[in-house]
Amino acid sequence: MATTFGVSLALLLVIVSGRFVGYLAEAAAGDLDAGILFAVIGYRIPGFLELILPLAFFLGILLSYGRLYVQSEMTIMEACGMSQHRLAAYTLVPGLFVALVVAWLSLDVTPAGLNKAETLFAAQKERGDLESLMARHFHPLQGGRVVTYTEEVTKEGEMKDVFLAENNPDAEDGRHLVLVVAERGHQRHAEQEPSYLVLEQGYRIQGVPGEADYQITRFEEYGQRLDKPHPQRRREKVDTLPTGELVGSDQSPKRAALQWRLSVPVLVLVVSLIAIPLSKTDPRQGRFARMLPAVLLYIVYLVMLNGARGMAEDDKISPLLGLWGVHALFTLIAFVLFYWSWILGWVKQHMYSGKLEKVEADGLVE
């Protein structure tokens, strides 16, 4: 379990770091409020752990048992009566505990966390035009028709050294450009009426770029109307729904999502059985000899499960037949690997017996 914890921590740090960098880039572009980054990451961690724990437990078995084989400790244990069946039973005890933790995450914690994260993302999309304004960055307003820039934004939301540019909507040829510069500005909120960007102590310059015919107006206060953001209808994602809403549903995406949530804990038990024979290595090879094929087999398992879920969502295959068929296939692979020595011996014995009978039939052996 100590190896599982260490591997889980390392994988979690890698995944969280990569996701955090992506969110940080969105915050730098003004698409996401930097204040919610840690909250979003926190809500997403259960979903990360849901897939990390099976892989970490799988690698933990490979590393732990591989070390025992390399140091010949497993050989001594087998000489003292430790059979493969008893080793599998001992392995499935912590495996069952990990499977229960993964089931708790998959069925309860992960959907709740994803739901809260999606709520934060939806709230970001409904922010006003100036709520994501950053100093020394050009910021589009009114769907890109107006562009503003400010040198500084105080904690109170007041802007200093403001620049604003827009095409004059009243001009017939559409070539007139309006430039506004002001010493400071702020947003004036209104509950019923549209909000305004109020600029103070500045100039409004209107004209055609490249021509000398332009008009300059000095103002004490200038208002730019800001349309209120339209509340977006939140599209409910299947992964954010509580498990209780998925039970008994006749919709293919919900049925597939339910089977996926039930499949992840089973994944832990199946890969535990697969890891036991794969961890058996020769002392001269080292305990990392079978690490690469083992990880590739795990990836194939997970990809096939994900592919079966996608086919079930598209109603191309039954969720029970698709996802549980994959589990049945890899359970069979686990038993083949587990009894590989016995199967190989049985095949060699029958092949030798068949050749001996053929020789006797030809009269070459008295």
C-alpha positions in Angstrom: 0.0 0.0 0.0 2.9 2.3 0.6 4.0 1.9 -3.0 0.5 2.5 -4.2 0.3 5.7 -2.1 3.6 6.9 -3.5 2.7 6.2 -7.1 -0.7 7.8 -6.7 0.8 11.0 -5.3 3.3 11.2 -8.1 0.7 10.7 -10.8 -1.7 13.1 -9.1 1.0 15.8 -9.0 1.7 15.3 -12.7 -2.0 15.5 -13.8 -2.9 18.3 -11.5 0.1 20.4 -12.6 -0.8 19.9 -16.3 -4.5 20.8 -15.7 -3.5 23.8 -13.6 -1.2 25.1 -16.3 -4.2 24.9 -18.8 -6.5 26.8 -16.4 -3.8 29.3 -15.7 -3.5 30.0 -19.5 -7.2 30.6 -19.6 -7.0 33.0 -16.6 -4.2 34.9 -18.3 -6.3 35.3 -21.4 -9.2 36.6 -19.3 -11.5 33.7 -20.0 -11.4 32.5 -16.4 -11.2 34.2 -13.0 -7.9 33.5 -11.3 -9.8 33.3 -7.9 -11.5 30.1 -8.8 -8.5 28.1 -10.1 -7.8 26.3 -6.8 -11.5 25.6 -6.3 -11.9 24.0 -9.7 -8.8 21.9 -9.2 -10.1 20.8 -5.9 -13.4 19.7 -7.4 -11.6 17.8 -10.1 -9.2 15.9 -7.9 -11.7 13.1 -7.1 -12.1 12.4 -10.8 -8.4 12.2 -11.2 -8.0 9.8 -8.3 -10.8 7.6 -9.7 -8.5 6.7 -12.6 -5.2 7.1 -10.8 -5.8 4.6 -8.0 -6.3 1.5 -10.2 -3.1 2.2 -12.1 -1.2 3.0 -8.9 -2.3 -0.2 -7.3 -1.5 -2.2 -10.4 2.0 -0.6 -10.5 2.4 -1.1 -6.7 1.8 -4.9 -7.1 4.3 -5.1 -10.0 7.0 -3.2 -8.1 6.5 -4.9 -4.7 6.3 -8.5 -6.0 9.0 -7.8 -8.6 11.4 -6.8 -5.8 10.5 -10.0 -3.9 11.3 -12.1 -7.0 14.5 -10.3 -7.8 15.8 -10.8 -4.2 14.6 -14.5 -4.3 12.4 -13.8 -1.3 9.4 -15.1 -3.2 11.2 -18.3 -4.0 11.8 -18.9 -0.3 8.1 -18.1 0.4 7.0 -20.6 -2.2 9.3 -23.2 -0.7 7.7 -22.6 2.7 4.2 -23.3 1.2 3.1 -19.9 -0.3 1.1 -20.9 -3.3 -0.1 -18.6 -6.1 -3.7 -19.0 -4.9 -2.8 -17.8 -1.4 -0.8 -15.0 -2.8 -3.8 -14.0 -4.9 -6.0 -14.1 -1.8 -3.6 -11.9 0.1 -3.5 -9.5 -2.8 -7.2 -9.2 -3.2 -7.7 -8.1 0.4 -6.1 -4.6 -0.1 -7.4 -4.7 -3.7 -10.9 -4.9 -2.3 -10.3 -1.9 0.0 -8.9 0.1 -3.0 -11.9 -1.0 -5.1 -14.3 0.2 -2.4 -12.5 3.6 -2.2 -12.7 3.9 -6.0 -16.4 2.9 -6.0 -17.1 5.7 -3.5 -15.3 8.2 -5.6 -16.9 7.0 -8.9 -20.5 6.7 -7.6 -20.6 9.7 -5.3 -17.7 12.1 -4.9 -16.6 12.5 -8.6 -20.1 13.4 -10.0 -20.6 16.0 -7.1 -17.2 17.5 -7.8 -17.8 17.8 -11.5 -21.2 19.3 -11.0 -19.7 22.1 -8.8 -16.8 22.7 -11.2 -19.3 23.0 -14.1 -21.3 25.5 -12.0 -18.2 27.6 -11.6 -17.5 27.5 -15.4 -21.1 28.4 -16.2 -20.9 31.4 -13.8 -17.7 32.5 -15.6 -19.6 32.6 -18.9 -22.3 34.8 -17.5 -19.9 37.5 -16.2 -20.2 41.1 -17.3 -17.8 42.5 -19.9 -15.6 44.3 -17.4 -15.4 41.6 -14.7 -12.5 39.9 -16.4 -10.7 43.1 -17.3 -7.0 43.0 -16.7 -4.5 45.8 -16.7 -2.2 46.3 -19.8 -4.3 43.9 -21.9 -6.7 44.8 -24.7 -10.2 43.6 -23.8 -13.1 43.3 -26.2 -16.5 44.6 -25.3 -19.9 44.3 -27.0 -19.0 41.1 -28.7 -15.8 42.6 -30.1 -17.2 45.8 -31.5 -15.5 47.8 -28.9 -11.9 47.4 -27.6 -10.6 48.9 -24.4 -7.3 49.1 -22.7 -6.3 50.3 -19.3 -2.9 50.8 -17.7 -4.0 50.0 -14.2 -7.0 48.5 -12.4 -7.3 49.1 -8.6 -8.8 46.7 -6.1 -12.0 48.7 -6.1 -12.4 48.2 -9.8 -11.4 51.7 -10.9 -9.4 52.0 -14.1 -6.7 54.5 -14.8 -5.4 55.8 -18.2 -8.2 54.2 -20.2 -8.2 53.8 -24.0 -11.3 52.8 -26.0 -11.8 52.3 -29.7 -14.9 51.5 -31.8 -16.3 51.9 -35.2 -18.9 54.7 -35.3 -22.2 52.8 -35.7 -23.9 56.0 -37.0 -21.6 56.5 -40.0 -23.0 55.5 -43.3 -19.8 54.3 -44.9 -18.7 52.5 -41.7 -15.2 53.9 -42.0 -15.5 56.4 -39.1 -13.5 55.4 -36.1 -14.1 56.7 -32.6 -11.2 56.8 -30.1 -11.7 57.7 -26.5 -8.9 58.4 -24.0 -9.6 59.2 -20.3 -7.7 59.6 -17.1 -9.9 57.1 -15.2 -13.0 55.0 -15.5 -15.3 52.7 -13.6 -18.3 50.5 -14.2 -21.7 51.8 -13.1 -24.1 48.9 -12.4 -27.9 49.0 -12.7 -30.3 46.3 -11.8 -33.0 46.9 -14.4 -31.1 49.0 -17.0 -27.9 48.1 -18.8 -24.6 48.9 -17.1 -22.2 51.6 -18.3 -18.5 52.0 -18.5 -18.1 55.6 -17.2 -15.0 57.5 -18.3 -13.9 60.7 -16.7 -11.7 63.6 -17.8 -10.8 62.7 -21.3 -11.2 63.2 -25.1 -13.3 61.7 -27.8 -11.8 61.7 -31.3 -13.9 60.8 -34.3 -12.8 60.6 -37.9 -11.6 58.5 -40.8 -8.1 57.1 -40.4 -5.6 58.7 -42.8 -7.7 61.8 -43.3 -7.4 65.2 -41.7 -11.2 65.6 -41.2 -11.8 64.6 -37.6 -13.6 65.9 -34.6 -12.2 66.2 -31.0 -14.5 66.5 -28.1 -13.4 67.1 -24.5 -15.6 65.6 -21.8 -15.9 65.5 -18.1 -17.9 62.2 -18.2 -18.5 59.8 -21.0 -20.6 56.6 -20.8 -20.2 53.5 -22.9 -23.2 51.2 -22.7 -22.5 47.6 -21.7 -25.1 45.0 -22.6 -26.0 42.6 -19.8 -24.7 39.0 -20.4 -27.5 36.7 -21.5 -28.0 33.9 -19.0 -27.0 30.7 -20.7 -29.0 27.6 -20.3 -26.8 25.2 -18.6 -26.5 21.9 -20.5 -26.4 19.1 -18.0 -23.6 16.7 -18.6 -24.1 13.0 -17.8 -20.9 12.8 -15.8 -22.2 15.5 -13.4 -25.5 13.7 -12.6 -25.9 11.9 -9.3 -25.8 8.1 -9.6 -29.4 7.9 -8.4 -30.6 9.7 -11.5 -28.8 7.2 -13.7 -30.4 4.1 -12.2 -33.4 2.9 -14.2 -32.9 5.4 -17.0 -33.7 4.3 -20.5 -31.4 6.8 -22.2 -28.3 5.3 -23.7 -25.8 8.0 -22.4 -27.1 7.6 -18.8 -27.0 3.8 -19.0 -23.5 3.9 -20.3 -22.4 6.3 -17.6 -23.9 4.1 -14.9 -22.1 1.0 -16.2 -18.8 3.0 -16.4 -19.1 4.1 -12.8 -19.6 0.5 -11.8 -16.8 -0.7 -14.0 -14.0 1.3 -12.5 -14.0 -0.6 -9.1 -14.1 -3.9 -11.0 -11.1 -2.7 -13.0 -9.1 -2.6 -9.7 -9.8 -6.3 -9.0 -9.1 -7.5 -12.5 -5.8 -5.7 -12.8 -4.8 -7.1 -9.4 -5.1 -10.6 -10.7 -3.2 -9.6 -13.9 -0.4 -8.0 -12.0 0.4 -11.2 -9.9 1.7 -13.3 -12.8 3.2 -10.3 -14.6 5.3 -9.5 -11.6 7.1 -12.8 -11.7 10.6 -12.0 -13.1 14.0 -13.7 -13.2 16.5 -12.2 -10.7 18.9 -11.5 -13.6 16.3 -9.5 -15.5 15.3 -7.0 -12.7 11.9 -6.1 -11.4 11.3 -3.6 -14.3 11.6 -6.3 -17.0 7.8 -6.7 -17.5 6.8 -3.2 -16.5 6.4 -1.9 -20.1 4.2 -4.8 -21.4 2.2 -4.6 -18.2 1.5 -0.9 -18.6 0.6 -1.4 -22.2 -1.9 -4.1 -21.3 -3.4 -1.8 -18.7 -3.7 1.0 -21.3 -5.4 -1.4 -23.8 -7.8 -2.5 -21.0 -8.8 1.1 -20.2 -9.0 2.2 -23.9 -11.3 -0.8 -24.7 -13.5 0.1 -21.7 -13.7 3.8 -22.9 -14.4 2.6 -26.5 -17.2 0.3 -25.2 -18.7 3.2 -23.3 -18.6 5.4 -26.4 -20.3 2.7 -28.5 -22.9 2.2 -25.7 -23.6 6.0 -25.7 -24.2 5.9 -29.4 -26.6 3.0 -28.9 -24.4 0.7 -31.1 -24.0 -1.9 -28.3 -25.6 -2.8 -25.0 -23.8 -1.2 -22.1 -23.9 -4.6 -20.2 -22.5 -6.5 -23.2 -20.0 -3.8 -24.1 -18.3 -2.9 -20.8 -18.8 -6.1 -18.9 -17.7 -8.0 -22.0 -14.3 -6.2 -21.8 -14.1 -7.1 -18.1 -14.8 -10.8 -19.0 -12.1 -10.7 -21.7 -9.4 -9.4 -19.3 -10.5 -11.7 -16.5 -9.9 -14.5 -18.9 -6.5 -13.1 -19.7 -5.7 -12.9 -16.0 -6.6 -16.6 -15.6 -4.5 -17.6 -18.6 -1.5 -15.7 -17.2 -2.1 -17.1 -13.8 -2.2 -20.7 -15.0 0.2 -20.2 -17.9 2.8 -22.7 -16.6 0.2 -25.4 -16.1 -1.3 -24.7 -19.6 2.1 -24.8 -21.2 3.0 -28.0 -19.4 -0.3 -29.6 -20.4 0.2 -28.7 -24.1 3.8 -30.0 -24.1 2.7 -33.3 -22.5 -0.1 -33.9 -25.0 2.1 -33.0 -27.9 4.8 -35.4 -26.7 2.2 -38.1 -26.1 0.8 -37.6 -29.6 4.3 -37.9 -31.2 5.0 -41.0 -29.2 1.8 -42.7 -30.2 2.5 -41.8 -33.9 6.0 -43.3 -33.6 4.6 -46.5 -32.1 2.0 -46.7 -34.8 4.7 -46.6 -37.5 6.4 -49.5 -35.9 9.6 -47.7 -35.1 9.3 -48.5 -31.4 8.9 -52.1 -30.2 
